[in-house]
Structure formats: C-alpha cells, structure tokens
Amino acid sequence: MSKRILFALAAAVLLAATTGVTPASARGTEAEPLDIVHTELTTVGPYQVRTSFSRWPLRSERSLDFLFETEQGIAGLKATLKPVAPDGEVLRPQQQSTADGTELARHPRALDQWGFDIVALNQPGIWRFEFTLDGPDGPGTGVLEVPVGSRPGPPGALAWAVGLLPLAAVVPLGGYLWWRTRPGRRRDTWQWT
C-alpha cells in the first residue's frame, strides 16, 4: 500500500514539474501589462489628458480598464473624474466614489498613470467623462464623450433560460428518485419486529 502512495506522489510531482504548475508563492507577483487598444485626447483647462481603453469599441456590461494621464505625468496633480451615464446617473467605479465623482488614484497595473481596473459601463449610449484637474498650471475642467454600444451576446433572458436548462432536467429526475426511494415505500419500515 505504501508503494502505491509513493508512486502516486511521484507521479503528481512529475506532472507538476512538466506542466509548470507551481504554488502561488513561488510565482512572481508582477502583474501582466495592460493592452491599450484605443486612446482619446481631452483638453482639461491648461492640461491635455490622454484617456486609454483596454477594449474598443466600448460595449455596455463588458469589463475593461481605463487609464488617464496628462502630458506632464501625474506627479503633483490632483484629479477627479465623474462618469455620467446617458440617463444622467453617475457611475461609481470605486468604493470611495461619490455622486460628485471619483478622485483618481494610480492604476494597480500601471502605477505611473491614474486609472480604473476592471470596470463595466452599464448602459449603451453616449457617456460623459467630466474631468476636474488641479496642479501647478492651475485648475481645469473638461469633458470627454464616448459612445458605448449595446451589450454583446444574446439578450439576458435568453442566456439565463439556456443556462437553466440542465436544472430543469435535474429537478424532475431528483423528484422521481426521491419518490422511488422514500422510506415510506419500503416494507421493512412498516415492520414492528
């Protein structure tokens, strides 16, 4: 029996070594770089803000990364962004976001730029990104309007219906099996001896 265990352990180590599977602590903690596919320039007072997107064209309910950077970099600047949906609702992409906007912080995978990591715009239409910057050249405001298309894929109700089809088959099968094996149907349940 111990030879079987040793053989299985050796096989697992060999498999891990040949496929590159390593514990998370042994892997590097460096994040993968962002793929920027589209950039827009906006004048915000005396500053030029470059807004970069990890997906283009934008689609509603599809996650992407946003990066924001001025030509001078972000050192010494304070910025606020207010993403406004087509219906006037303000998107709050971070926990500290308010109805007045979100103070921009460094992107977790691009520390030399401001940004949002994995945010989905929830409505199709024209979104307004309202910037407020304050820095050595003075304060400034500006607006970037971005078109957002409808969500990709089938309508939500159809996707849920297809996803729940296996459950629709399992529930009657489970009911039938319970009915066939319930304790009241077995003869030995009714005997008093």
N, C-alpha and C positions, 0 to 999 in steps of 0.2 A: 504494500500500500504506500509506503514512504517513497518507493521508486517512482510511482505514478505522480505523486505530488511534486517531487523534484523535477521530473520530466515536464510536467505542465508549467512549473515555474520557469524552467529554462526556455521553454517554447515561448512564453509570454515575454521574457527579456529579449530573446532573439527577434521576436516580432516588433517590439518597441524600438529596438536598435535599428532595424532595417527600414522601418516606415517613418522614422524621425519623430515619433511620439515621445515627448519629454514632459516632465512635470512643469507646471506654470512657473514655479520659482526658478527653474533652470533656464527658461527662455528670457530673452531680452525684454525690457519693459518699454522699449521705444515704440511709439505709435506709428502706424503706417501713414505715409504722407497723403495729403488731400489731392484729389484730382480736380483741378479747376477747369471747367469747360466753357464758361462764359463770364464776361466782365462788363460792367456798366460804369460810366463816369458821371458823377454828380457834382455840381458846384454848390458848396455849403459855405456861404459867406466868402471869406478870403481863401478857403481851402478847396482842394479837389479831392473828393472821396471816391475811391475805387471799390465798388461792390462786386464781389466774385461769388459765383454759384457753382456747386458741385454737380448740378444737373441742369440741362437746358434742352428743350423748353420746359418751363415750370408747369407742373400738374398739381391739382389740389389733392390733398391727403397722401402725398408722396414725400417721404423724408429726404432732406438734403441739408448740406452745410452752407452757411453764409459766412463770408469773410469781408471785413471792412478795413480800409487802410487809406491814410492820406499820403500825399506825395512826400511829406516830411517825415513819415513814420507816425507812430502813435505816442512816442515819449513826450511827456509834458502836455498832452491834450486830454480833455475830458469830453466824452461824447454820450449822447442819449439818442436812442432810436425808438420811434413809435410806429410799429407796423399796423396799418389800418386796412381792414378788410373792405371789400366792395360794399357791404351793408353798413359800414361805419363802426363795426366792432373792433376794438383794439386787441391784437394778438399778444398774449403774454407768454413768450417762449421760455422764460426762466422763472424760478420760484420767487425771486425778488422783483419781478416785473410789476408795474402798477398801471393804472389807466392812463397815466401821463407818459408812459414809455418805459424803456429799459435802459439802465446805464450800461454802456458797452464794457465788456470785460474781454480779456485775452481768450482767444480760441484755444481749447485744450490740445489741439494737434498742430497749431501754427501760432506759437507764442509771441511772434513779432507782429501779430495782427489782432484786431478785435474780431469777434465772431460768435455765431450760434452753432452748436453742434447738434445735428440730427433734429431738425425742426420741420414740421409739415404745415403748409398753409392749407387751411380747412375749407376754403371756398374758391370757386372759379370766378374770374373777373379781373378787374384792374386793381391791384394792391398798391397802396401808397406807403412808401418808407419815408417818414418825416425825421430828418436828422437835425440835431442841435449840437454844435461843437463850440468849445471854449478853449482857447490856447493863447500862445504868445502873440499871434496876429489879431487877437480879438475874437468876439463871439460871431457865430454864423448859424444860419438855418438854411435848409434846402430840402427838396422833395424828389424822390425817385419813384416813378410809376412803372410797375412791372406787370405784364399780362400773365395771368395764370389760367391754364386750360382746365378742362374737366378731368375728374379722376380717371386713371387708366383702369382698364378691365371691365368686367360686366357690372351691371347695377348691383348694389349691395344686397338687395333682397334675393336676387338670383344666386349670388355667391353663397349666401347663408343657406339657401334651400339645397343647393348641391352639396354643401359641406355637411348638412344634417341627414342626408340620405342614408348613410350607414347606420346612424342611430335609429332611424325609422325601421330598419330591418332587425336591429338587435333587440329593441323593446318588445315586439310581439314574440320573438323567439325566447327571450327571457321569461315572459309571462307564461308561455306554453310549458317551458321546462319547470317553472315553479309549480304550475298546476299539476303536472305529472308526478312530481316528487314530494308534494306537500305531505307532512306527517299524517294527516287525517285519512289519507288514501291507503296507507299501509296497514295490513292485517295485524301485524304484531303490536301496533299502537293500541288496538282495541282489546287486547287480551289482558286479564287481570292477574294472571299467574306469573 
